[in-house]
């Protein structure tokens, strides 16, 4: 039997009950000829009593309902601990996840409060890429300035490569790449 990959989604954004994502959808320039394709089925398990998957699995139904209760109690209270206690109390009164909540009640609610936030994750990735871009831009600007200065001072290209390499802590190949780009012929 071949392996299958699933994501159980319980976020707040509306998704179809079932959908597929492909690794190649994330490639900027399309997938290379010799790449591996991974297809993942996303099952939306966010609470809705009419969802087929929740009708098929009592455990997923109870988990989904519990997460909804946690979100609602957190939205209604500025006191996290009180909201956690209330979420567990409501879930227990509805008979949800009895054994689990009986043992891990407040810990489970607290973990649910710290659930993965896709929007924050995407914002962090954007910030990381922005910072990487700034860093790369600064490096290119520094290399361009050094190379232009060395060229204006009449320093031979070979000596300029060595100086750029040492000043910027680059490999010989990296210094040569910058020279190819910025050395005016």
PyMOL commands that set and color helices and strands:
alter all, ss='L'
color gray80, all
select helices_A, chain A and resi 23-26+52-56+58-76+80-93+98-113+118-152+157-168+172-182
alter helices_A, ss='H'
color red, helices_A
select strands_A, chain A and resi 5-9+18-22+39-44
alter strands_A, ss='S'
color yellow, strands_A
deselect
rebuild
show_as cartoon
